[in-house]
Amino acid sequence: MSEFDVIVVGGGIAGLVAAAFASRNGSRVVLLEASATFGGRARTRIVSGYHFNQGAHALYRDGLLDEILQDLGIAAAGGVPPLVAGFFVAGDTLHAAPFSASGLASTSLLTDTEKSEMGKLLRGLLDGSIETPPGGSLRDALAALSPSPRVRSTLAAMVRLTSIVHAPDLADASALLGQLAGGLARNARYVDGGWETIVDGLRSACVEFGASLRSGCPVASIDRGASWRATLRDGSSLTARAVILAVNPAQAMALSPRIEGLEEATNVVPAKVACLDIGLAHLPRPDILFALDIDRPLYFSVHSAAARLAPQGAALLHAMRYIEPDEKPSRGQLIAELEGFIDLTQPGWREQERARQFLGAMPVNSSIPLAARRGLHGRPGVAVPNGEGLFIAGDWVGPVGMLADAASASGRSAGEAAAAFAR
Ligand SMILES: Cc1cc2nc3c(=O)[nH]c(=O)nc-3n(C[C@H](O)[C@H](O)[C@H](O)COP(=O)(O)OP(=O)(O)OC[C@H]3O[C@@H](n4cnc5c(N)ncnc54)[C@H](O)[C@@H]3O)c2cc1C
């Protein structure tokens, strides 16, 4: 008799959601997390009163994660990102962001002809009349949508913003333009206290449903005998009827190299970003809260303008450099580019710096939806073929959503499926 019905390996968003739903569906669940703390890439570190997420994070309003949080009764209060009053940067010039009708009318980024074309494209994405079939690259889709290089690079910057993917030749246009349409329709919010608020809410839900959460427990391997066995690095082991691997693709493969169905599923191309997050005593330019570069893959946003993330009167800003899959920029180059972008948007910030976090090459998306695999359709399902009772979850799994939406949606499906299997 196993002590547990379901073992969840990994305590990020996907693993916590999986544990919550498996235990809510009646399973005896244990979750094993390698690190000392839960949350994975959704962790928040507090330094001198500044709440540093693992880079810039925004929660899609009424997206898949938001719906799951609402279902579990978890509050994640916060504010709307300052995009509409923000700027797009071309060369060294800031132009009004063309997200809203008034921004589009007033911006100096586009000519009148380009504005009317851009307006039509944004409306078409929103009402679904512009649809791109899966299997084509973003670069080809943008070329078909507009003859204007300026319109194309503006749309490409919006796509980078909503999908956090910079891979125009590899990425599937239908997945990324669908993500942009969702972002335009639903808006997002920065979360008070950082994403730790979400992680804490999920942990409490797991505990309420009776799941056992264990941190500092790296799993070394999983094997199938009469039941599934997870062997920890310290040599101890646990057994259960079902296992959910809520880790990244390479980690899933390393844990269970002999399961045939996993090999193809874990053959992915990750999307990476470099993040420079700065806590300031005072924001030099309170009128510039958001900026996206259209010529270079750069992002800037003052998250504390919308959410409680910094001490009273202080500010927390995030800058990001999207990295293409075959790029290998040096740490020095990335920091120089990011600091240069902050010089442009917040001149005088250097004297105000009180805390910083630099994260180079962060895997923001474990798996880019590839055109060659027909985008989201090519992602593996939660049940591993040939692995009876073995399930996977994460931002690389399942046919819906991207980023934390995909992690949580696949976590929920895996949790429910594992509980049903264990019964
Ligand atoms: C810079 C950045 C910005 C982002 N912005 C957004 C955003 O704006 N909106 C959004 O929706 N998403 C965003 N994301 C993505 C979001 O953070 C992730 O999609 C989500 O957190 C992934 O959760 P996960 O559980 O799938 O994976 P992870 O968070 O990676 O969790 C995996 C967990 O498994 C654990 N683990 C690994 N191996 C083992 C083992 N052998 N034994 C036990 N435990 C193990 C790890 O320690 C980790 O805690 C962003 C990510 C980054 C990096």
PDBQT file of the ligand as one rigid body, heavy atoms in Angstrom, charges set to zero:
ROOT
HETATM    1  C1  LIG A 501      11.633  37.008 -16.626  1.00  0.00    +0.000 C 
HETATM    2  C2  LIG A 501      10.337  36.281 -16.666  1.00  0.00    +0.000 A 
HETATM    3  C3  LIG A 501       9.165  36.984 -16.903  1.00  0.00    +0.000 A 
HETATM    4  C4  LIG A 501       7.944  36.324 -16.957  1.00  0.00    +0.000 A 
HETATM    5  N1  LIG A 501       6.811  37.038 -17.135  1.00  0.00    +0.000 NA
HETATM    6  C5  LIG A 501       5.607  36.415 -17.146  1.00  0.00    +0.000 A 
HETATM    7  C6  LIG A 501       4.418  37.150 -17.280  1.00  0.00    +0.000 A 
HETATM    8  O1  LIG A 501       4.438  38.374 -17.376  1.00  0.00    +0.000 OA
HETATM    9  N2  LIG A 501       3.239  36.485 -17.304  1.00  0.00    +0.000 N 
HETATM   10  C7  LIG A 501       3.172  35.115 -17.190  1.00  0.00    +0.000 A 
HETATM   11  O2  LIG A 501       2.086  34.552 -17.228  1.00  0.00    +0.000 OA
HETATM   12  N3  LIG A 501       4.316  34.382 -17.061  1.00  0.00    +0.000 NA
HETATM   13  C8  LIG A 501       5.505  35.006 -17.038  1.00  0.00    +0.000 A 
HETATM   14  N4  LIG A 501       6.667  34.284 -16.904  1.00  0.00    +0.000 N 
HETATM   15  C9  LIG A 501       6.582  32.820 -16.957  1.00  0.00    +0.000 C 
HETATM   16  C10 LIG A 501       6.203  32.183 -15.629  1.00  0.00    +0.000 C 
HETATM   17  O3  LIG A 501       7.079  32.625 -14.616  1.00  0.00    +0.000 OA
HETATM   18  C11 LIG A 501       6.342  30.687 -15.823  1.00  0.00    +0.000 C 
HETATM   19  O4  LIG A 501       5.556  30.272 -16.930  1.00  0.00    +0.000 OA
HETATM   20  C12 LIG A 501       5.883  29.877 -14.639  1.00  0.00    +0.000 C 
HETATM   21  O5  LIG A 501       6.362  30.410 -13.436  1.00  0.00    +0.000 OA
HETATM   22  C13 LIG A 501       6.388  28.465 -14.856  1.00  0.00    +0.000 C 
HETATM   23  O6  LIG A 501       5.970  27.640 -13.815  1.00  0.00    +0.000 OA
HETATM   24  P1  LIG A 501       6.364  26.102 -13.822  1.00  0.00    +0.000 P 
HETATM   25  O7  LIG A 501       5.819  25.532 -12.574  1.00  0.00    +0.000 OA
HETATM   26  O8  LIG A 501       5.962  25.503 -15.117  1.00  0.00    +0.000 OA
HETATM   27  O9  LIG A 501       7.976  26.046 -13.831  1.00  0.00    +0.000 OA
HETATM   28  P2  LIG A 501       9.035  26.541 -12.756  1.00  0.00    +0.000 P 
HETATM   29  O10 LIG A 501       8.620  27.814 -12.137  1.00  0.00    +0.000 OA
HETATM   30  O11 LIG A 501      10.348  26.516 -13.444  1.00  0.00    +0.000 OA
HETATM   31  O12 LIG A 501       8.993  25.437 -11.610  1.00  0.00    +0.000 OA
HETATM   32  C14 LIG A 501       9.662  24.197 -11.680  1.00  0.00    +0.000 C 
HETATM   33  C15 LIG A 501      10.030  23.804 -10.259  1.00  0.00    +0.000 C 
HETATM   34  O13 LIG A 501      10.544  22.488 -10.256  1.00  0.00    +0.000 OA
HETATM   35  C16 LIG A 501      11.599  22.407  -9.330  1.00  0.00    +0.000 C 
HETATM   36  N5  LIG A 501      12.432  21.244  -9.660  1.00  0.00    +0.000 N 
HETATM   37  C17 LIG A 501      13.211  21.091 -10.757  1.00  0.00    +0.000 A 
HETATM   38  N6  LIG A 501      13.830  19.877 -10.736  1.00  0.00    +0.000 NA
HETATM   39  C18 LIG A 501      13.407  19.283  -9.605  1.00  0.00    +0.000 A 
HETATM   40  C19 LIG A 501      13.688  18.026  -8.998  1.00  0.00    +0.000 A 
HETATM   41  N7  LIG A 501      14.545  17.132  -9.572  1.00  0.00    +0.000 N 
HETATM   42  N8  LIG A 501      13.101  17.697  -7.820  1.00  0.00    +0.000 NA
HETATM   43  C20 LIG A 501      12.229  18.586  -7.235  1.00  0.00    +0.000 A 
HETATM   44  N9  LIG A 501      11.939  19.786  -7.754  1.00  0.00    +0.000 NA
HETATM   45  C21 LIG A 501      12.514  20.129  -8.923  1.00  0.00    +0.000 A 
HETATM   46  C22 LIG A 501      12.311  23.740  -9.513  1.00  0.00    +0.000 C 
HETATM   47  O14 LIG A 501      13.123  24.041  -8.389  1.00  0.00    +0.000 OA
HETATM   48  C23 LIG A 501      11.130  24.688  -9.669  1.00  0.00    +0.000 C 
HETATM   49  O15 LIG A 501      10.699  25.219  -8.426  1.00  0.00    +0.000 OA
HETATM   50  C24 LIG A 501       7.892  34.919 -16.810  1.00  0.00    +0.000 A 
HETATM   51  C25 LIG A 501       9.081  34.209 -16.563  1.00  0.00    +0.000 A 
HETATM   52  C26 LIG A 501      10.282  34.876 -16.475  1.00  0.00    +0.000 A 
HETATM   53  C27 LIG A 501      11.536  34.092 -16.204  1.00  0.00    +0.000 C 
ENDROOT
TORSDOF 0
